[in-house]
Amino acid sequence: MNTETPAIQPRLRDRLPLVPRLEAGFRWRGTHITRMESFTDAVFGFAVTLLVVALEVPRTFDALLEVMRGFPAFVICFAALMLFWNAHYRYHRRYGLDDVFSRVITMGILVLVLFFVYPLKFLFTMLTEPVFGIDVQAAARIESRDQVIALYYIYGLGLAGVWALFATLDLHAWRRRESLQLAESEKLHTRATLVEHLVQMSICLLSVLLALSTASTWMPGFVYFLIGPVLAFNGWWHGRKISALKS
C-alpha cells in the first residue's frame, strides 16, 4: 500500500522526460522541466497579469471603449515579455544547465522583468492611446524634455541589463561547450545567440549615450530601429557558416 502523501509526490509533468528533439540542428539537452523553469513560468505569468488592460469587467460602454483602447499597448507589452520568456526557454532546452550560476542569473532577469512591467506599460500606453482617439488630457503623457531623457535612461539601462544577463547565460554555456559536447553547428548557434543578445544590449546603451551627449529627443529612440537589420545580418552571417558545415 502506498503511504506517500499526495502533497510530497512530484508533479507528473516534472517526472516525465521531454522528448529530445532537434532545433534546426541543435540537440536539446534540457530533458526535464526544472523547478527554476516552473518558477520562471509563474513569474512571467504574474508579469502578464500586471499588464491586463482592466481589473474588472467594464460596466458602461465608455468604460468598454477605454479597455479596448488599452489593448494595443497590452499586445506590444505581452510580445516583449514573451521575447524574454522564449530566450530563457531556449537556453534551458538547448543546454539543460541548472547550476547555481544559471539560477542566480535567472533570478536577476526576473527581478528586472518584474520591475519594468509598469514602465513598459506606461511607454506603450502613451504611444498607442492617442492613435486610438483617447482624450489627450486623460492619456499617459510626457510633459518636458527632461522627462523624455529620463525615459531613455530608464528603458535603455533596463533593457540593456536584461540582455546583458541573457548574454551572460550564453557565455556560461559557451564556456561549458566541451562538457556539453556541443557539435560544431551547435557552437555556431550558441555564438549567434550570444552576438544577438550583445547587439541588443549595445544598442540600448547607445540610446542612453545619445540621450546624454545630444540635444535631440528623437535620435536616442530612432537607434532602436537598428536592431532589426543588425540581427538579420547576424542571422545571415552565422547561417552561412552553419550551411557550409552541412555541405
BELZIPE-V176009 format. One record per residue. N is the residue number from 0. SS is DSSP state (2 for helix, 1 for strand, 0 for the rest). PSI is psi as a letter, one per 40 degrees, with the letter a starting at -180 (NA if undefined). Layout:
n & ss & psi
N & SS & PSI
N & SS & PSI
This chain:
n & ss & psi
0 & 0 & h
1 & 0 & h
2 & 0 & e
3 & 0 & h
4 & 0 & i
5 & 2 & d
6 & 2 & d
7 & 2 & e
8 & 0 & h
9 & 0 & i
10 & 0 & i
11 & 2 & d
12 & 2 & d
13 & 2 & d
14 & 2 & d
15 & 0 & h
16 & 0 & i
17 & 0 & i
18 & 0 & h
19 & 0 & i
20 & 0 & i
21 & 1 & h
22 & 0 & g
23 & 0 & f
24 & 0 & e
25 & 0 & h
26 & 1 & h
27 & 0 & h
28 & 0 & e
29 & 0 & g
30 & 0 & e
31 & 0 & i
32 & 0 & h
33 & 0 & i
34 & 2 & d
35 & 2 & d
36 & 2 & d
37 & 2 & d
38 & 2 & d
39 & 2 & d
40 & 2 & d
41 & 2 & d
42 & 2 & d
43 & 2 & d
44 & 2 & d
45 & 2 & d
46 & 2 & d
47 & 2 & d
48 & 2 & d
49 & 2 & e
50 & 0 & e
51 & 0 & i
52 & 0 & e
53 & 0 & i
54 & 0 & e
55 & 0 & i
56 & 0 & h
57 & 0 & i
58 & 0 & e
59 & 0 & i
60 & 2 & d
61 & 2 & d
62 & 2 & d
63 & 2 & d
64 & 2 & d
65 & 2 & d
66 & 2 & d
67 & 2 & d
68 & 2 & d
69 & 0 & e
70 & 2 & d
71 & 2 & d
72 & 2 & d
73 & 2 & d
74 & 2 & d
75 & 2 & d
76 & 2 & d
77 & 2 & d
78 & 2 & d
79 & 2 & d
80 & 2 & d
81 & 2 & d
82 & 2 & d
83 & 2 & d
84 & 2 & d
85 & 2 & d
86 & 2 & d
87 & 2 & d
88 & 2 & d
89 & 2 & d
90 & 2 & d
91 & 2 & d
92 & 2 & d
93 & 2 & d
94 & 2 & d
95 & 0 & f
96 & 0 & h
97 & 0 & f
98 & 0 & i
99 & 2 & d
100 & 2 & d
101 & 2 & d
102 & 2 & d
103 & 2 & d
104 & 2 & d
105 & 2 & d
106 & 2 & d
107 & 2 & d
108 & 2 & d
109 & 2 & d
110 & 2 & d
111 & 2 & d
112 & 2 & d
113 & 2 & d
114 & 2 & d
115 & 0 & e
116 & 2 & d
117 & 2 & d
118 & 2 & d
119 & 2 & d
120 & 2 & d
121 & 2 & d
122 & 2 & d
123 & 2 & d
124 & 2 & d
125 & 2 & d
126 & 2 & d
127 & 2 & d
128 & 0 & d
129 & 2 & d
130 & 2 & d
131 & 2 & e
132 & 0 & e
133 & 0 & i
134 & 0 & h
135 & 0 & d
136 & 0 & d
137 & 0 & e
138 & 0 & i
139 & 0 & h
140 & 0 & i
141 & 0 & h
142 & 0 & e
143 & 0 & i
144 & 2 & d
145 & 2 & d
146 & 2 & d
147 & 2 & d
148 & 2 & d
149 & 2 & d
150 & 2 & d
151 & 2 & d
152 & 2 & d
153 & 2 & d
154 & 2 & d
155 & 2 & d
156 & 2 & d
157 & 2 & d
158 & 2 & d
159 & 2 & d
160 & 2 & d
161 & 2 & d
162 & 2 & d
163 & 2 & d
164 & 2 & d
165 & 2 & d
166 & 2 & d
167 & 2 & d
168 & 2 & d
169 & 2 & d
170 & 2 & d
171 & 2 & d
172 & 2 & d
173 & 2 & d
174 & 2 & d
175 & 0 & e
176 & 0 & d
177 & 0 & d
178 & 0 & d
179 & 0 & e
180 & 0 & f
181 & 0 & h
182 & 0 & i
183 & 2 & d
184 & 2 & d
185 & 2 & d
186 & 2 & d
187 & 2 & d
188 & 2 & d
189 & 2 & d
190 & 2 & d
191 & 2 & d
192 & 2 & d
193 & 2 & d
194 & 2 & d
195 & 2 & d
196 & 2 & d
197 & 2 & d
198 & 2 & d
199 & 2 & d
200 & 2 & d
201 & 2 & d
202 & 2 & d
203 & 2 & d
204 & 2 & d
205 & 2 & d
206 & 2 & d
207 & 2 & d
208 & 2 & d
209 & 2 & d
210 & 2 & d
211 & 2 & d
212 & 2 & e
213 & 0 & i
214 & 0 & e
215 & 0 & i
216 & 0 & e
217 & 0 & d
218 & 2 & d
219 & 2 & d
220 & 2 & d
221 & 2 & d
222 & 2 & d
223 & 2 & d
224 & 2 & e
225 & 2 & e
226 & 2 & d
227 & 2 & d
228 & 2 & d
229 & 2 & d
230 & 2 & d
231 & 2 & d
232 & 2 & d
233 & 2 & d
234 & 2 & d
235 & 2 & d
236 & 2 & d
237 & 2 & d
238 & 2 & d
239 & 2 & d
240 & 2 & d
241 & 2 & d
242 & 2 & d
243 & 2 & d
244 & 2 & d
245 & 2 & d
246 & 0 & NA
